[in-house]
Each structure stands twice: as C-alpha cells, then as structure tokens.
Amino acid sequence: MFTDQIGSTANSERRTPKEKRQVSEEQSALTAEAAGRCRGVIVADTGDGHMLTFNACSDAVLCGYLIQQSVRERNAALTHPNLKFDLHIGIEFGHFVPLPDGNSRSDASNRAARICSLCPAGEIYFTEKVARELHPQEVGIVKVDDFTLKGVSEAVSVYRLLTWSGEIPHASNPFVWRGPITDANAFFDRDREQRQLKDCLLQHQNCQIVGERRMGKTSLLLQIARTAPTWRAGTLVAVMDMQNPICFTLSGFLRHAARQFDWSSVPTTLTEFAEQVETLCKQNIHLIMCIDEFEEFTLRRDEFTRDFFLTLRACNGMGMSVITTSRQPLSTLTDPHDPTSPFYNIFHLFPLSVFTPEDSADFLILFRPGISAFMPQEQDRIQEFTHNHPMALQIACYHVIEANRNGASLSSAIQQATVEIRALLPNWDGQLS
C-alpha cells in the first residue's frame, strides 16, 4: 500500500517549519496507529507518504479506510488551513522483497504507487487482484475503470472502496498513563519549562524540578533526557532513579551512572568518578545527570554523605550538569548543618504546577489517531473536574472514553474518575457530579 499527500509541494511552501513538522508528525502518527491495528508494517517513509505491507488484502484495505477516516476527523477539528492535508491511497496484491540497503524489489509496489497517483483525495483505489481477495460482506466496492499504467503491458482494472462493513479493531485508549510518561509522542506541553531547562543545561547549569506528587516531574525529566542529546553533539545523559534498588548504595549508584553514560570503565570511588568526568569534559563532552526522586537520599545519609554531594558540586565545576526532581526544594533535603558552601545553591529552581486552563483546553482537543474528539460538553465537564491537574486529566479522559465505548453516561465516567484519583491523591478536592 502507498499513501501520498496531495499537493504536498505547494502545501509545504505555505507552511512554516513548525507547521511542516506538525503535519509530518501527525501524518506519521495516524498511519502508524492504523497500521498497528491492521497488522501492517511501515517499510518506507517517502517524505509526504508511506509504503506499507500486509499479510492480507483485507488488512490493507481496512488500514486505508482507517487512515482516511483519521484524516477526515483531523481536518474537521482544525481551524488553520495550513495544517490540513488530504491523502490518496493505492493498493496492489503481490510479493514484496526487501533488500539489504533498505530498498525493495517488487512489481506490486510499483503498481501500487501508480494506482495511488490515479486516486482522488480521500479515496482508496486497488486492483482487481485485491478486489478478488475481499469478502463481499465486509466491503462495498465499485469498479472505476481500466487504466494503462507505466511499465505494465496490459490495462489494469482499478476499484474503489465505497464502504467497510467488517469488524474494526478498537483503538487503544491513549490515556492509560498512571506512572511516568515514557513515550515521547504521549508527552504533552510543558513547553515553557522545557525551553528554560534547555537554556540552563546548555550553559552547564544545574536545575531542580520541584512539585507536588503526580504533577509530572518524572515525565518532564525523562522528556529532557530524551531530547538533550539532540541539542548539541557530544551530549551524554544518565537517568538515575533513586527508587531503583541499584541506586540504594554509593557503589551501585556509580556503576549505574557509568552504564547510563556508556563508559567503558566503571568507577568504584568518588575520586575515580570525578576523574572520569574531568577527562570527558576536557574533550567537550557534556554530561547531564538526571536524578529522579531526590528525597531518597535523605533516607540513606550514611551511604550518601557530604563527600558525595561535594563531588557532584565539583563535577559541575568541571562541566557536568545535574537536574533533579523532588517534592521539596533541595535546600530542605540536604544537610542544613554543613558548614561548607551548600550543595543546593548552585541549582536553578523550577516549580512545576498544574496546567494553565488554556493548556488543559489544548490537551482535550489534541488530535489522537483512532480516538474520537471529545464533545464540547465533555471538555467542559473534564476541565471542571480536573482543575487542570495533569494526572486528573489523564484519569478523566480515560474514563470518558471507556464510558463512550460502553454506552455509559458522562456522569458515571466522572464518578469513576473521582474514585480512581482519590486512590492516588487522597487529598483530592474534586466533587462527584
């Protein structure tokens, strides 16, 4: 199957770089989501489309149907014309042979590409060979015409999908996250915080992310860890989860840091660790250590002594950056009786709070492939319930989608959300509807 964006060159000229990025990312996302539901494999990204393979013609046609459905829903939800796009899709039945260099050898793929070019916007075209493989109780189809395709000696009969009546595999509920968000595509917003953290870290500064439980501190930390290597060549990142038993001891902490930084030798003492940091920093390697759940250090003061924090401070002077997450500022978590220059006074403080109402509204209207947009009444009720709290938004959206799928009411969804969030945040002050 080939998908291709119609008028991509002209549309691209009108779009800003940010708009181009958004269109490309969302087109790839909706294609991948549909392919995953239909056991398809994306074998090539053509820049403004994709090439996919399937084990059955019905899977390919269903995937095309789901892709076009997502495109229509996405376009209907957008107000900015530059962000809208249309696809045409062509499908052929035949063997596909992948080559070691990433290319392929397949007459079927060539014919699918030609058929795609014949197809109008929003439609799905396929050959008679594909049509013969489809069950009449699953699809409604009509013959378009016979076409002479370049490189094909005989005319090819081309058909168009009218309706799909077969079973449609359900889309996964995208609001399943209860712990840290580890999928970059599922991470939302915090643009201001990301920008400020980037500015500080690029200047080899230290940062502390401070906020209440379930506010998204770890998710933001992991997002920074994912993106930091793209900011500048020669950046190495270590993610240290202090709730991981590996990090309960100093020796385990040093071993884990070495593995995360991909060091060939493992330091066994703070001196060896500092020497390794100094060597790499002199080679213009920027080390960023991300420490999650900093409170855990306070439970192991015999293991992580004053010397440990002095070493981290010294490593920052060499060029390594440290970024932490905690519920309280570091000033309250480190030894207040230490007569030396305190560890925490070299950290920028980044308080993390709830979303703004505008961000919450954007979260609710964000396009998610395979998931119907929330109705205005649902958006209003979710915002009223969540008070713009990130975890509450995840929970409420999850239960609203499940209620819609099960034929339950919006009120029952909010009741279920209230029960769940009170189990996670006992002091939650949301009200039952």
Kinemage of the C-alpha trace (Angstrom):
@kinemage 1
@onewidth
@group {chain A} dominant
@subgroup {mainchain}
@vectorlist {calphas} color= white
{ca met a 1} P 0.000 0.000 0.000
{ca phe a 2} L 1.161 3.511 -0.849
{ca thr a 3} L -0.175 6.638 0.837
{ca asp a 4} L 0.655 10.044 -0.549
{ca gln a 5} L -0.183 13.600 0.475
{ca ile a 6} L -1.968 15.524 -2.303
{ca gly a 7} L -0.389 18.816 -3.311
{ca ser a 8} L 2.404 18.348 -0.780
{ca thr a 9} L 4.887 20.592 -2.575
{ca ala a 10} L 2.510 23.555 -2.824
{ca asn a 11} L 1.252 22.998 0.725
{ca ser a 12} L 4.778 22.776 2.074
{ca glu a 13} L 5.682 26.133 0.572
{ca arg a 14} L 2.850 27.768 2.537
{ca arg a 15} L 3.706 26.138 5.865
{ca thr a 16} L 6.136 27.406 8.455
{ca pro a 17} L 8.850 24.996 9.649
{ca lys a 18} L 6.805 24.339 12.802
{ca glu a 19} L 3.683 23.604 10.736
{ca lys a 20} L 5.638 21.284 8.459
{ca arg a 21} L 6.884 19.400 11.496
{ca gln a 22} L 3.405 19.106 12.984
{ca val a 23} L 1.862 17.857 9.733
{ca ser a 24} L 4.632 15.319 9.213
{ca glu a 25} L 4.468 14.033 12.780
{ca glu a 26} L 0.675 13.730 12.807
{ca gln a 27} L 0.556 12.056 9.391
{ca ser a 28} L 3.143 9.513 10.583
{ca ala a 29} L 1.266 9.013 13.847
{ca leu a 30} L -2.118 8.316 12.259
{ca thr a 31} L -0.533 5.994 9.709
{ca ala a 32} L 1.339 4.055 12.394
{ca glu a 33} L -1.770 3.835 14.585
{ca ala a 34} L -3.884 2.405 11.745
{ca ala a 35} L -1.120 0.027 10.658
{ca gly a 36} L -0.794 -1.278 14.201
{ca arg a 37} L -4.495 -2.077 14.345
{ca cys a 38} L -4.341 -3.902 10.991
{ca arg a 39} L -1.108 -5.879 11.397
{ca gly a 40} L 0.619 -3.719 8.817
{ca val a 41} L 4.296 -2.806 8.609
{ca ile a 42} L 5.580 0.598 7.507
{ca val a 43} L 8.565 -0.202 5.315
{ca ala a 44} L 9.311 3.268 3.959
{ca asp a 45} L 8.629 6.918 4.670
{ca thr a 46} L 8.558 8.797 1.368
{ca gly a 47} L 8.519 12.237 2.972
{ca asp a 48} L 4.888 13.011 2.177
{ca gly a 49} L 3.567 9.474 2.411
{ca his a 50} L 4.314 5.891 3.385
{ca met a 51} L 4.747 2.455 1.922
{ca leu a 52} L 3.262 -0.441 3.909
{ca thr a 53} L 2.987 -4.188 3.602
{ca phe a 54} L 0.326 -6.579 4.953
{ca asn a 55} L -0.347 -10.295 5.182
{ca ala a 56} L -3.868 -9.966 3.777
{ca cys a 57} L -5.623 -7.681 1.307
{ca ser a 58} L -8.471 -7.117 3.757
{ca asp a 59} L -5.975 -5.806 6.322
{ca ala a 60} L -4.566 -3.385 3.768
{ca val a 61} L -7.984 -2.080 2.713
{ca leu a 62} L -9.130 -1.719 6.319
{ca cys a 63} L -5.927 0.162 7.123
{ca gly a 64} L -6.570 2.524 4.223
{ca tyr a 65} L -10.121 3.048 5.468
{ca leu a 66} L -8.904 3.875 8.990
{ca ile a 67} L -6.226 6.240 7.691
{ca gln a 68} L -8.700 8.199 5.575
{ca gln a 69} L -11.158 8.271 8.482
{ca ser a 70} L -8.464 9.719 10.759
{ca val a 71} L -7.502 12.313 8.160
{ca arg a 72} L -11.126 13.456 7.843
{ca glu a 73} L -11.563 13.669 11.624
{ca arg a 74} L -8.287 15.521 11.999
{ca asn a 75} L -9.131 18.052 9.278
{ca ala a 76} L -12.584 18.641 10.759
{ca ala a 77} L -11.047 19.523 14.133
{ca leu a 78} L -8.562 22.040 12.700
{ca thr a 79} L -9.201 25.710 12.044
{ca his a 80} L -5.850 26.596 10.473
{ca pro a 81} L -5.940 25.633 6.769
{ca asn a 82} L -2.146 25.236 6.547
{ca leu a 83} L -2.304 22.268 8.906
{ca lys a 84} L -4.870 20.343 6.892
{ca phe a 85} L -3.914 17.742 4.304
{ca asp a 86} L -5.527 15.052 2.142
{ca leu a 87} L -4.215 11.656 1.142
{ca his a 88} L -4.754 9.283 -1.730
{ca ile a 89} L -4.065 5.571 -1.314
{ca gly a 90} L -3.208 2.798 -3.751
{ca ile a 91} L -3.116 -0.954 -3.022
{ca glu a 92} L -1.856 -3.905 -5.073
{ca phe a 93} L -1.540 -7.619 -4.320
{ca gly a 94} L 1.831 -9.291 -4.905
{ca his a 95} L 5.187 -10.257 -3.469
{ca phe a 96} L 7.430 -7.752 -1.743
{ca val a 97} L 11.164 -8.399 -1.395
{ca pro a 98} L 13.108 -6.127 0.983
{ca leu a 99} L 16.745 -5.511 0.038
{ca pro a 100} L 19.682 -5.145 2.463
{ca asp a 101} L 20.138 -1.466 1.546
{ca gly a 102} L 16.625 -0.628 2.729
{ca asn a 103} L 15.108 -0.500 -0.770
{ca ser a 104} L 12.798 -3.128 -2.207
{ca arg a 105} L 12.242 -5.187 -5.333
{ca ser a 106} L 8.578 -5.551 -6.178
{ca asp a 107} L 6.445 -5.099 -9.276
{ca ala a 108} L 3.440 -4.930 -6.943
{ca ser a 109} L 4.818 -1.919 -5.093
{ca asn a 110} L 5.431 -0.117 -8.390
{ca arg a 111} L 1.835 -0.764 -9.464
{ca ala a 112} L 0.523 0.344 -6.063
{ca ala a 113} L 2.400 3.633 -6.451
{ca arg a 114} L 0.918 4.166 -9.948
{ca ile a 115} L -2.593 3.417 -8.685
{ca cys a 116} L -2.090 5.804 -5.790
{ca ser a 117} L -1.321 8.597 -8.259
{ca leu a 118} L -4.659 7.946 -10.017
{ca cys a 119} L -6.653 8.081 -6.788
{ca pro a 120} L -8.586 11.253 -5.810
{ca ala a 121} L -8.307 12.835 -2.373
{ca gly a 122} L -9.847 10.833 0.457
{ca glu a 123} L -10.313 7.676 -1.620
{ca ile a 124} L -8.764 4.189 -1.669
{ca tyr a 125} L -8.030 2.560 -5.045
{ca phe a 126} L -6.920 -1.034 -5.588
{ca thr a 127} L -6.555 -3.567 -8.368
{ca glu a 128} L -8.857 -6.383 -9.376
{ca lys a 129} L -6.444 -8.845 -7.740
{ca val a 130} L -7.063 -7.097 -4.420
{ca ala a 131} L -10.817 -6.914 -5.045
{ca arg a 132} L -10.997 -10.694 -5.573
{ca glu a 133} L -9.467 -11.251 -2.121
{ca leu a 134} L -12.105 -9.177 -0.312
{ca his a 135} L -15.256 -10.634 1.260
{ca pro a 136} L -18.466 -9.042 -0.089
{ca gln a 137} L -19.980 -8.959 3.417
{ca glu a 138} L -17.101 -6.806 4.634
{ca val a 139} L -16.785 -4.255 1.841
{ca gly a 140} L -18.735 -2.350 -0.738
{ca ile a 141} L -16.671 -1.684 -3.844
{ca val a 142} L -17.155 -0.351 -7.358
{ca lys a 143} L -15.037 -0.573 -10.475
{ca val a 144} L -13.577 2.787 -11.510
{ca asp a 145} L -12.133 1.931 -14.945
{ca asp a 146} L -9.362 0.140 -16.782
{ca phe a 147} L -6.086 2.064 -16.801
{ca thr a 148} L -2.844 1.756 -18.684
{ca leu a 149} L -0.054 2.012 -16.124
{ca lys a 150} L 3.532 2.918 -16.927
{ca gly a 151} L 5.645 -0.215 -17.083
{ca val a 152} L 2.606 -2.524 -17.298
{ca ser a 153} L 1.830 -4.058 -20.702
{ca glu a 154} L -1.897 -4.738 -20.164
{ca ala a 155} L -4.650 -2.457 -18.880
{ca val a 156} L -5.278 -2.772 -15.156
{ca ser a 157} L -8.791 -2.813 -13.688
{ca val a 158} L -8.993 -0.432 -10.744
{ca tyr a 159} L -11.639 -0.469 -7.986
{ca arg a 160} L -12.665 1.985 -5.282
{ca leu a 161} L -13.746 1.288 -1.707
{ca leu a 162} L -17.270 2.518 -1.020
{ca thr a 163} L -17.984 1.137 2.444
{ca trp a 164} L -16.410 -1.034 5.100
{ca ser a 165} L -18.875 -3.233 6.998
{ca gly a 166} L -16.441 -5.668 8.540
{ca glu a 167} L -15.113 -5.762 12.060
{ca ile a 168} L -12.932 -2.823 13.085
{ca pro a 169} L -10.316 -3.474 15.791
{ca his a 170} L -10.659 -0.942 18.578
{ca ala a 171} L -8.032 1.744 19.080
{ca ser a 172} L -6.076 1.657 22.322
{ca asn a 173} L -7.126 4.153 24.946
{ca pro a 174} L -4.260 6.705 24.878
{ca phe a 175} L -4.875 7.884 28.461
{ca val a 176} L -3.525 4.791 30.195
{ca trp a 177} L -0.551 6.548 31.811
{ca arg a 178} L -0.544 6.453 35.615
{ca gly a 179} L 3.203 6.453 36.101
{ca pro a 180} L 5.817 8.488 34.212
{ca ile a 181} L 5.145 9.050 30.514
{ca thr a 182} L 7.899 7.180 28.689
{ca asp a 183} L 6.579 7.620 25.132
{ca ala a 184} L 7.710 10.910 23.588
{ca asn a 185} L 4.560 11.002 21.431
{ca ala a 186} L 2.363 10.896 24.538
{ca phe a 187} L 4.167 13.726 26.339
{ca phe a 188} L 2.181 16.956 26.287
{ca asp a 189} L 3.111 20.596 26.746
{ca arg a 190} L 5.465 21.960 29.439
{ca asp a 191} L 6.979 23.923 26.550
{ca arg a 192} L 7.992 26.840 28.747
{ca glu a 193} L 9.688 24.580 31.294
{ca gln a 194} L 11.438 22.608 28.553
{ca arg a 195} L 12.751 25.799 26.987
{ca gln a 196} L 14.028 27.185 30.293
{ca leu a 197} L 15.636 23.896 31.295
{ca lys a 198} L 17.323 23.657 27.921
{ca asp a 199} L 18.725 27.184 28.258
{ca cys a 200} L 20.215 26.354 31.656
{ca leu a 201} L 21.584 22.941 30.764
{ca leu a 202} L 23.233 24.176 27.575
{ca gln a 203} L 25.205 26.544 29.798
{ca his a 204} L 26.202 23.607 32.048
{ca gln a 205} L 23.971 24.789 34.885
{ca asn a 206} L 22.125 22.643 37.437
{ca cys a 207} L 18.331 22.526 37.765
{ca gln a 208} L 15.824 21.259 40.309
{ca ile a 209} L 12.236 20.443 39.276
{ca val a 210} L 10.036 20.789 42.340
{ca gly a 211} L 6.333 19.980 42.574
{ca glu a 212} L 3.614 18.008 44.312
{ca arg a 213} L 3.016 14.310 43.711
{ca arg a 214} L 1.574 13.293 40.329
{ca met a 215} L 2.394 16.665 38.811
{ca gly a 216} L 4.527 15.164 36.015
{ca lys a 217} L 8.017 15.819 37.383
{ca thr a 218} L 9.442 12.460 36.301
{ca ser a 219} L 7.755 12.686 32.894
{ca leu a 220} L 9.356 16.092 32.317
{ca leu a 221} L 12.730 14.770 33.469
{ca leu a 222} L 12.512 11.836 31.040
{ca gln a 223} L 11.467 14.181 28.233
{ca ile a 224} L 14.582 16.288 28.876
{ca ala a 225} L 16.702 13.123 28.940
{ca arg a 226} L 15.277 12.079 25.554
{ca thr a 227} L 15.759 15.434 23.864
{ca ala a 228} L 19.040 16.640 25.398
{ca pro a 229} L 21.282 14.530 23.091
{ca thr a 230} L 19.696 16.315 20.097
{ca trp a 231} L 20.583 19.798 21.358
{ca arg a 232} L 24.297 19.542 20.801
{ca ala a 233} L 26.713 16.889 19.585
{ca gly a 234} L 28.714 15.202 22.322
{ca thr a 235} L 25.969 15.105 24.966
{ca leu a 236} L 25.676 12.066 27.236
{ca val a 237} L 22.742 11.586 29.608
{ca ala a 238} L 22.389 9.368 32.676
{ca val a 239} L 18.944 8.823 34.230
{ca met a 240} L 19.237 7.869 37.895
{ca asp a 241} L 16.003 6.651 39.518
{ca met a 242} L 16.719 6.796 43.239
{ca gln a 243} L 13.852 4.367 43.913
{ca asn a 244} L 15.705 1.744 41.882
{ca pro a 245} L 17.465 -0.661 44.311
{ca ile a 246} L 20.573 -0.415 42.156
{ca cys a 247} L 20.967 3.152 43.416
{ca phe a 248} L 20.481 2.383 47.114
{ca thr a 249} L 24.251 2.232 47.646
{ca leu a 250} L 27.066 4.503 46.524
{ca ser a 251} L 28.801 1.675 44.655
{ca gly a 252} L 25.554 0.800 42.869
{ca phe a 253} L 24.938 4.456 42.029
{ca leu a 254} L 28.411 4.780 40.475
{ca arg a 255} L 28.012 1.548 38.478
{ca his a 256} L 24.607 2.593 37.180
{ca ala a 257} L 25.840 6.081 36.247
{ca ala a 258} L 28.722 4.545 34.291
{ca arg a 259} L 26.340 2.260 32.390
{ca gln a 260} L 23.962 5.125 31.660
{ca phe a 261} L 26.813 7.300 30.402
{ca asp a 262} L 28.093 4.293 28.397
{ca trp a 263} L 31.535 4.417 29.997
{ca ser a 264} L 33.872 1.523 29.269
{ca ser a 265} L 35.297 1.536 32.802
{ca val a 266} L 33.247 1.568 35.987
{ca pro a 267} L 34.409 3.876 38.800
{ca thr a 268} L 34.492 2.326 42.255
{ca thr a 269} L 35.169 5.501 44.220
{ca leu a 270} L 34.096 9.124 44.091
{ca thr a 271} L 37.635 10.061 43.092
{ca glu a 272} L 37.532 7.753 40.060
{ca phe a 273} L 34.110 9.095 39.130
{ca ala a 274} L 35.333 12.709 39.286
{ca glu a 275} L 38.441 11.850 37.237
{ca gln a 276} L 36.294 10.261 34.514
{ca val a 277} L 34.018 13.313 34.456
{ca glu a 278} L 37.012 15.640 34.203
{ca thr a 279} L 38.530 13.648 31.329
{ca leu a 280} L 35.331 13.717 29.277
{ca cys a 281} L 34.545 17.367 29.987
{ca lys a 282} L 38.002 18.309 28.726
{ca gln a 283} L 37.038 16.549 25.477
{ca asn a 284} L 33.980 18.848 25.205
{ca ile a 285} L 31.614 16.041 26.170
{ca his a 286} L 28.607 17.440 28.046
{ca leu a 287} L 27.438 15.101 30.772
{ca ile a 288} L 23.901 15.547 32.122
{ca met a 289} L 22.924 13.532 35.195
{ca cys a 290} L 19.150 13.319 35.737
{ca ile a 291} L 18.356 12.334 39.349
{ca asp a 292} L 14.739 11.367 39.988
{ca glu a 293} L 13.188 11.183 43.487
{ca phe a 294} L 15.939 13.140 45.273
{ca glu a 295} L 14.163 12.597 48.630
{ca glu a 296} L 15.554 9.060 48.679
{ca phe a 297} L 18.989 10.460 49.546
{ca thr a 298} L 17.605 11.660 52.894
{ca leu a 299} L 16.793 8.041 53.803
{ca arg a 300} L 20.366 6.911 53.148
{ca arg a 301} L 22.530 9.623 54.653
{ca asp a 302} L 25.068 7.053 55.872
{ca glu a 303} L 25.556 5.877 52.289
{ca phe a 304} L 25.442 9.256 50.527
{ca thr a 305} L 27.499 11.517 52.744
{ca arg a 306} L 28.715 15.088 52.486
{ca asp a 307} L 31.570 13.844 50.264
{ca phe a 308} L 29.083 12.588 47.687
{ca phe a 309} L 27.385 15.960 47.304
{ca leu a 310} L 30.734 17.780 47.285
{ca thr a 311} L 31.780 15.500 44.422
{ca leu a 312} L 28.652 16.341 42.411
{ca arg a 313} L 29.307 20.026 43.084
{ca ala a 314} L 32.899 19.662 41.923
{ca cys a 315} L 31.805 17.760 38.798
{ca asn a 316} L 29.513 20.646 37.934
{ca gly a 317} L 32.518 22.930 38.137
{ca met a 318} L 34.197 20.679 35.578
{ca gly a 319} L 31.216 20.934 33.207
{ca met a 320} L 28.724 18.220 34.209
{ca ser a 321} L 25.105 19.297 34.738
{ca val a 322} L 22.757 17.822 37.343
{ca ile a 323} L 18.967 18.003 37.115
{ca thr a 324} L 16.788 16.664 39.942
{ca thr a 325} L 13.131 16.088 40.793
{ca ser a 326} L 11.690 16.338 44.285
{ca arg a 327} L 8.578 17.400 46.153
{ca gln a 328} L 10.563 19.847 48.273
{ca pro a 329} L 13.390 22.234 47.338
{ca leu a 330} L 16.886 20.820 47.749
{ca ser a 331} L 17.558 23.362 50.479
{ca thr a 332} L 15.261 21.362 52.769
{ca leu a 333} L 16.598 17.960 51.715
{ca thr a 334} L 20.352 18.452 52.182
{ca asp a 335} L 22.247 18.751 55.463
{ca pro a 336} L 21.436 22.158 56.991
{ca his a 337} L 24.426 21.846 59.352
{ca asp a 338} L 27.022 21.520 56.594
{ca pro a 339} L 29.409 24.461 57.109
{ca thr a 340} L 30.667 24.365 53.520
{ca ser a 341} L 29.032 26.185 50.609
{ca pro a 342} L 25.748 24.262 50.351
{ca phe a 343} L 25.077 21.864 47.512
{ca tyr a 344} L 21.709 23.360 46.634
{ca asn a 345} L 22.827 26.940 45.996
{ca ile a 346} L 24.104 26.062 42.515
{ca phe a 347} L 20.683 24.898 41.313
{ca his a 348} L 18.057 26.832 39.376
{ca leu a 349} L 14.613 26.218 40.893
{ca phe a 350} L 11.802 25.218 38.501
{ca pro a 351} L 8.457 24.886 40.311
{ca leu a 352} L 6.067 22.551 38.487
{ca ser a 353} L 2.373 23.151 38.994
{ca val a 354} L -0.912 22.396 37.234
{ca phe a 355} L -1.538 23.246 33.601
{ca thr a 356} L -2.996 26.587 32.688
{ca pro a 357} L -6.682 26.483 31.622
{ca glu a 358} L -5.505 27.159 28.072
{ca asp a 359} L -3.119 24.191 28.181
{ca ser a 360} L -5.867 21.944 29.547
{ca ala a 361} L -8.163 23.029 26.724
{ca asp a 362} L -5.432 22.265 24.191
{ca phe a 363} L -4.889 18.847 25.806
{ca leu a 364} L -8.546 17.991 25.300
{ca ile a 365} L -8.698 18.999 21.632
{ca leu a 366} L -5.375 17.419 20.672
{ca phe a 367} L -5.734 15.084 17.693
{ca arg a 368} L -5.233 11.448 18.694
{ca pro a 369} L -5.459 8.872 15.882
{ca gly a 370} L -8.280 6.385 16.287
{ca ile a 371} L -9.941 8.330 19.112
{ca ser a 372} L -12.996 10.486 18.509
{ca ala a 373} L -12.699 14.095 19.645
{ca phe a 374} L -14.274 14.999 22.965
{ca met a 375} L -17.609 16.765 22.623
{ca pro a 376} L -17.842 20.343 23.987
{ca gln a 377} L -19.944 19.156 26.945
{ca glu a 378} L -17.312 16.519 27.750
{ca gln a 379} L -14.499 19.053 27.505
{ca asp a 380} L -16.261 21.422 29.897
{ca arg a 381} L -17.026 18.690 32.434
{ca ile a 382} L -13.493 17.290 32.335
{ca gln a 383} L -11.945 20.706 32.905
{ca glu a 384} L -14.384 21.440 35.710
{ca phe a 385} L -13.469 18.153 37.408
{ca thr a 386} L -9.691 18.173 36.928
{ca his a 387} L -8.801 21.725 37.987
{ca asn a 388} L -6.146 21.480 35.225
{ca his a 389} L -4.203 18.812 37.148
{ca pro a 390} L -2.140 16.665 34.689
{ca met a 391} L -2.887 13.310 36.313
{ca ala a 392} L -6.555 14.170 36.785
{ca leu a 393} L -6.756 14.989 33.065
{ca gln a 394} L -5.321 11.578 32.167
{ca ile a 395} L -7.743 9.810 34.500
{ca ala a 396} L -10.859 11.740 33.483
{ca cys a 397} L -10.170 11.382 29.765
{ca tyr a 398} L -9.571 7.654 30.174
{ca his a 399} L -12.918 7.101 31.884
{ca val a 400} L -14.860 9.315 29.468
{ca ile a 401} L -13.549 7.282 26.525
{ca glu a 402} L -14.368 3.998 28.281
{ca ala a 403} L -17.853 5.278 29.130
{ca asn a 404} L -18.469 6.207 25.489
{ca arg a 405} L -17.351 2.766 24.353
{ca asn a 406} L -19.577 1.018 26.885
{ca gly a 407} L -22.623 3.228 26.411
{ca ala a 408} L -22.328 4.724 29.902
{ca ser a 409} L -23.049 8.327 30.867
{ca leu a 410} L -20.651 11.228 31.254
{ca ser a 411} L -21.711 11.469 34.897
{ca ser a 412} L -20.704 7.860 35.558
{ca ala a 413} L -17.330 8.486 33.891
{ca ile a 414} L -16.617 11.389 36.239
{ca gln a 415} L -17.685 9.281 39.225
{ca gln a 416} L -15.245 6.560 38.199
{ca ala a 417} L -12.525 9.179 37.700
{ca thr a 418} L -13.173 10.562 41.185
{ca val a 419} L -12.799 7.135 42.780
{ca glu a 420} L -9.525 6.497 40.974
{ca ile a 421} L -7.901 9.851 41.587
{ca arg a 422} L -8.781 9.763 45.286
{ca ala a 423} L -6.994 6.435 45.495
{ca leu a 424} L -3.884 8.068 44.016
{ca leu a 425} L -4.255 11.505 45.634
{ca pro a 426} L -6.170 11.135 48.929
{ca asn a 427} L -6.394 14.890 49.406
{ca trp a 428} L -8.055 15.425 46.049
{ca asp a 429} L -10.829 18.026 46.337
{ca gly a 430} L -12.791 17.190 43.185
{ca gln a 431} L -16.537 16.783 43.578
{ca leu a 432} L -18.768 13.958 42.433
{ca ser a 433} L -21.247 15.087 39.801
